[in-house]
Structures are given as structure tokens and as C-alpha cells.
Amino acid sequence: MQILQLLSLLLDYPLQPMVDGKDDLLSVVANATIDADQKQQLTEFIQSRTAGALMDWQSEYDGLFERGRSLSLLIFEHIHGESRDRGQAMVNLLAQYREAGLDIGVKELPDYLPLYLEFLSTQGTQNAQIGLEEISPVLAVLLCRLEQRQSDYASIFSTLLSLSKAEVDLTDIKQQIANEQRDDTPKALDKVWEEEMVSFIGNEQTNAACGTGNKPAEGQRRDQYIPLSTELLGSPATEQTLYQVAAEKRA
């Protein structure tokens, strides 16, 4: 599913190739089989983000997804927290990637959402939908929190939730998070550092969570379970260009 490749790129750390590939990204949205409202929102997101200063985009991205845990793009952090179950879940997911032929960077975290979406984009429409449905509770919470912060990144999660076809009560989630304390403020971050024994890690490891180095191997079975729907992929030329944007972005 080419739309999942696109959403994976948009959720990854913004770099210059994303700005340069604006027209190709817009083309994917135009050809995607999604609701008209979602097309409009994604189109506006791409146009707005690529029209502004890249450093401003990067700064806002850091503030949203890399400060605090409430908007973390690490899937299992929302499901397992720091429990031992998270480690086993990582192992299981990594094995699933390897079975599909996905080449992951040495220090990449398997539950990084953009990586998971890239994986699903290669597994056929039905399996992609099932994979999204499995994480729909996480997608729904992130959607509601982003809407609460009035972030246009919410449009990406709205599209993902729609593609999952999961029945989620967003009203109930919004009520549950209405009185949540922000965990990205200086005071909240200081409290976390005081309460936990934090081990400082090098920049090289920290940057690994930005999706650097992960891409499908050349021999990856994109139709591992069921054939890809050509109706959803658009033109071969556009698909190739999108892969080039991803490769240049992670180079």
C-alpha cells in the first residue's frame, strides 16, 4: 500500500528530501483510496510543512514526538511501558520483519511506528489492515492527544485509524485524556529524570530512533501473504519515486 509508505515518511524525522519530493508526495495522496476529507487534510499538511522552514518543522517534530512519552512513536511504550513484556514483544516483531526480508539498521527499534508502517506497506492490503487494527488503540490515543494540542499531525493518525477499519470510541478516549498532565514541560521532564536512574547514551544511539538506516531489502517479499492491489499503488513511476525519497531521506 503506497499510502502507508507515504504516511511512514511523513511520521519520520523531517529532512530535505521530503521537501524536495513534495510533488511526488502530493501525487500519492491524490491517487490514494481514502476519504476526500483525509485527502484534503494530508494535502494541506504536505503543502504547509514543505512551504515553511525545515528547521522549524524539525523543531516542532522534536517537541511533539521526542519530548515526553505521551506522543512517543514507539508502539510498545504505550502498550507495555518499561515492563519485561516489551522486550519479548520487540523480539517477536523483529522476527516478523526478518521473515519478511526487511533489512533493519543495527540500532533501529522494531516498534518505531514509521518502520512498522513501512513493513505493513509491503504485506498486501488485507494484512496491512490487520496490522493497523492490532495497534488501533495506540493510534487512537495518539490521534486524540494530537487533536488536543491542535497539531496537524493528527491528520496522519486519522488516516491510519480509518485504514485500520477498527471501531474505536474516540469520545471516550478524549474524556479520559481531558485532564492529563502534559509530560513534555520542563517541570515534568525534570521529575522523570529525578525519579528514574537514567543512563545517558551517545548521539549515535539517540538518532537511531529517527528511522535512520532502515529500508526493505532488495529481495523483500512485498506480496508475502497476498498480492498487492495495483489499484491502490498508482503508477509504477510514482511508486519508484517514493522509494527514492525514502532512500535519500535515510542516507
Number of C-alpha atoms within 10 A of each C-alpha: 27 26 25 22 23 25 22 22 24 19 20 23 20 21 16 13 15 24 19 12 16 17 12 18 26 19 15 23 21 17 16 20 18 15 11 11 11 19 20 13 19 25 19 15 19 19 16 12 19 18 11 11 10 16 12 11 17 15 11 13 17 13 14 20 18 16 16 17 17 20 22 17 24 21 20 22 18 20 15 13 13 11 11 9 12 18 13 11 16 16 13 12 15 17 14 14 20 13 12 21 18 24 16 20 14 11 16 19 19 25 21 20 22 26 30 20 24 24 24 24 24 26 22 18 21 16 17 21 21 16 17 22 20 13 18 22 20 21 25 22 21 21 26 21 19 19 17 13 12 10 13 17 20 23 22 21 23 20 22 24 23 18 21 20 13 18 11 14 10 14 9 10 16 17 11 11 13 12 8 10 10 13 17 18 13 11 10 14 15 12 12 13 11 10 8 8 8 9 7 7 8 8 8 9 12 12 13 17 21 21 24 20 16 24 19 20 13 9 10 18 15 20 16 15 14 13 13 19 14 11 11 16 17 19 13 10 9 16 17 10 14 22 17 14 22 20 16 13 19 17 9
